[in-house]
Amino acid sequence: MGTTIQEQTRQCLFNIAAILEAAGTSMGKIASATVSLADENDFAGMNEEWMQWFPANPPARQGAKLPARIPGLKISIAIIAEV
């Protein structure tokens, strides 16, 4: 959802928050995240939105390049969280 990296990052994080809540945990319990970008030049925009969600003590994260080009998809985020 969204056309900018910030919009898509925000939507990914909203989705993750909803999934974590349904599982009985929260964003504060994320231990690590893998952020995959279609274009490495989008890192700054993704990081701008990321810091809105995690202004202090963000979870560990690593980056990767999306393995396939899917029209319109700029980002995918996979997380590991404590329950």
Summary of the structure (lengths in Angstrom):
residues: 83
radius of gyration: 12.3
end to end distance: 27.2
largest distance: 35.0
contacts: 218
relative contact order: 0.29
helix: 42%
strand: 25%
